[in-house]
Amino acid sequence: MALPPPRDHRITLAEAVALTRHFRDTAGPKTERGGMFHREPVEELLKQAGCAGVRIYQGRNADGSSALVLVGVDEKGNDMTGGILLERQYPCPPFCGDPDGLNA
């Protein structure tokens, strides 16, 4: 299968707030709301030869906490499993930054 056609992935802040609010309202009180990755490893993943995008998989650690797995995607839409894979994000909470419409 080929890579899907390009699209504008940008959304408004209001749309983002509505999406994250709905998640918080329907998730358990101790559910992680997101995760943060430093720029350098994400750039390293995207700079791999043949990398046309990134796919994010939701996972779960042995202790039950959430995991986000990032993998490069090639021009055919395939995961680049032989390349760089990222996880070990900084979970929100506690690494949420100042309260805003996305995290509080």
C-alpha positions in Angstrom: 0.0 0.0 0.0 1.3 3.4 -0.9 1.7 6.3 1.5 -1.7 8.1 1.8 -1.9 11.4 -0.1 -0.7 14.5 1.8 -3.2 16.3 4.0 -3.1 19.3 6.2 -2.8 17.8 9.7 -3.1 21.1 11.4 -6.2 21.8 13.7 -7.2 24.9 15.6 -6.6 25.3 19.3 -10.4 25.0 19.9 -10.5 21.6 18.1 -7.4 20.4 20.1 -9.0 21.5 23.4 -12.2 19.8 22.5 -10.4 16.5 21.6 -8.3 16.5 24.8 -11.1 17.5 27.0 -13.3 14.7 25.7 -10.4 12.3 26.4 -10.0 13.6 30.0 -13.8 13.4 30.6 -14.0 9.8 29.5 -10.7 8.4 30.8 -10.0 7.4 34.4 -8.7 10.0 36.8 -5.2 8.5 36.8 -4.9 8.0 33.0 -1.9 9.6 31.3 -3.0 12.4 29.0 0.0 12.5 26.8 3.7 12.3 26.5 6.6 14.6 25.6 9.7 13.7 23.6 12.7 15.9 23.3 13.3 17.4 19.8 16.7 15.7 19.0 15.5 12.0 19.0 12.4 13.0 17.0 14.5 14.8 14.4 16.9 11.8 14.3 14.0 9.5 13.5 12.7 11.8 10.8 16.1 12.3 9.2 16.5 8.6 8.5 17.1 7.8 4.8 13.8 7.1 3.2 11.6 8.4 6.1 8.5 10.1 4.7 6.6 10.4 8.0 6.1 9.1 11.5 3.5 6.6 12.9 2.6 6.7 16.6 1.4 3.5 18.2 -0.3 3.4 21.6 1.1 0.8 23.9 1.1 -0.2 27.6 4.0 -0.9 29.9 4.1 -3.9 32.2 3.1 -1.7 35.1 -0.1 -0.6 33.3 1.2 2.9 32.3 0.7 4.2 28.8 3.4 4.1 26.2 3.7 5.9 22.9 5.9 4.2 20.3 7.2 6.3 17.4 8.5 4.7 14.2 9.5 6.2 10.9 7.3 5.4 7.9 8.7 5.0 4.4 7.2 6.3 1.1 5.3 3.1 0.7 3.6 3.6 4.1 5.6 0.8 5.8 7.0 1.0 9.3 10.8 1.4 9.3 11.2 -1.3 12.0 14.9 -1.7 11.2 15.5 1.9 12.0 15.1 4.2 15.0 12.2 3.5 17.3 11.2 5.9 20.2 9.4 5.5 23.5 10.2 6.4 27.1 8.3 9.7 26.8 7.9 12.0 29.7 4.3 11.3 30.7 1.7 13.9 31.4 1.0 13.9 34.3 3.4 14.8 35.9 5.3 16.4 32.9 2.4 18.5 31.6 3.8 22.0 31.7 1.7 24.9 32.9 -2.1 24.3 32.8 -3.7 25.1 29.5 -6.7 23.9 27.5 -4.9 20.8 26.3 -3.7 19.4 29.6 -6.1 20.7 32.3 
